Amino acid sequence: MRKVLMPFWAAAMMLIALPAYAETYTGVVDTVDMETGILILDQDIEIVVPEDVDMPELQAGTVVTVEYDTVGEDKLATKITLSE
């Protein structure tokens, strides 16, 4: 019986998805491109801002904290807040 259930147990464990945790980055805004939804922080950190994410009024020099998920090589913003 154990030998019969083992493959099912292994398959069930593979199907359980671990929760994804958002990463956080705080930096200075260099560039904001509203048309493409690209935010550049600290001269080399590129964050993609999807249309459904609220983006506060940003300008170069503003300090922000961005929560994001990494999808492939892209950092997709999930939340952007102004920092002090």
C-alpha positions as CSV (number, residue, x, y, z in Angstrom):
1,M,0.0,0.0,0.0
2,R,2.8,2.4,0.9
3,K,4.4,1.8,-2.5
4,V,1.2,2.7,-4.3
5,L,0.6,5.9,-2.4
6,M,4.2,7.2,-2.6
7,P,4.0,8.5,-6.3
8,F,0.7,10.3,-5.4
9,W,2.3,11.9,-2.3
10,A,5.3,13.0,-4.4
11,A,3.1,14.5,-7.1
12,A,1.0,16.3,-4.5
13,M,4.1,17.8,-2.9
14,M,5.2,19.1,-6.3
15,L,1.8,20.8,-6.9
16,I,2.0,22.8,-3.7
17,A,3.1,26.3,-4.6
18,L,5.1,28.2,-2.1
19,P,3.9,31.8,-1.5
20,A,5.9,34.5,-3.3
21,Y,7.3,37.3,-1.2
22,A,7.6,40.7,-2.6
23,E,11.0,42.3,-2.4
24,T,11.5,46.0,-1.4
25,Y,13.9,48.6,-2.7
26,T,14.3,52.2,-1.5
27,G,16.1,54.6,-3.8
28,V,16.3,57.9,-5.6
29,V,14.2,58.4,-8.8
30,D,16.4,59.1,-11.8
31,T,13.8,58.7,-14.6
32,V,10.1,58.1,-14.9
33,D,8.6,57.1,-18.3
34,M,4.8,57.2,-17.9
35,E,4.3,55.9,-21.4
36,T,6.3,52.7,-21.1
37,G,5.8,52.4,-17.3
38,I,9.5,52.2,-16.6
39,L,11.0,53.7,-13.4
40,I,14.8,54.0,-13.0
41,L,16.2,54.3,-9.5
42,D,19.7,55.0,-8.5
43,Q,20.9,55.1,-12.1
44,D,20.7,51.4,-12.7
45,I,17.6,49.8,-11.0
46,E,14.9,49.4,-13.6
47,I,11.4,48.8,-12.3
48,V,8.4,48.0,-14.5
49,V,5.2,49.6,-13.3
50,P,2.1,47.9,-14.5
51,E,-1.0,50.0,-15.3
52,D,-2.9,48.7,-12.3
53,V,-0.3,50.0,-9.8
54,D,-0.9,53.5,-8.5
55,M,2.2,55.7,-9.1
56,P,2.4,58.9,-7.0
57,E,3.6,62.1,-8.7
58,L,7.3,61.4,-9.2
59,Q,10.2,63.5,-10.4
60,A,14.0,63.1,-10.5
61,G,15.4,63.2,-7.0
62,T,12.3,61.9,-5.2
63,V,13.1,59.1,-2.7
64,V,10.6,56.2,-3.1
65,T,10.2,52.7,-1.7
66,V,9.1,50.1,-4.2
67,E,7.7,46.7,-3.4
68,Y,8.1,44.4,-6.4
69,D,8.0,40.8,-7.6
70,T,10.7,39.4,-9.8
71,V,9.3,37.8,-12.9
72,G,12.1,36.4,-15.1
73,E,14.6,39.2,-15.2
74,D,12.0,42.0,-14.7
75,K,11.1,43.7,-11.5
76,L,7.4,44.3,-11.5
77,A,6.2,46.9,-9.0
78,T,3.3,46.0,-6.8
79,K,3.4,49.2,-4.6
80,I,5.2,52.5,-4.7
81,T,5.3,54.9,-1.8
82,L,7.1,58.2,-1.2
83,S,9.9,58.0,1.4
84,E,11.6,60.6,3.5
